[in-house]
Amino acid sequence: MDKFHMSVENGVIGIDINAKPFHLAIAEINKDGNLISYKRIKLGHFAKRKKGRWKKEIKKSFRKIFI
């Protein structure tokens, strides 16, 4: 397995899970601390799913962000 290295040298990505309304908020910040972009992904439809299915759908949403 490759070693994991974390650095703010090139900027950061912030992810926040919010309850009302249920959504993910994602912000991309450059190395100088300035906002580059932001995105909001609605998750309200996941609340109606069974627990196991819900977790799979959340993982799928995170993959959309990072891939």
LINSULVEN-V79823 format. One record per run of one state. SS is the DSSP state (H for helix, E for strand, C for the rest). FROM is the first residue (numbers start at 0). TO is the last residue. Records with the same first field share a line. If there is no record, write none. Layout:
SS->FROM-TO / FROM-TO
This chain:
C->0-10 / 18-21 / 29-33 / 42-42 / 48-49 / 66-66
E->11-17 / 22-28 / 34-41
H->43-47 / 50-65
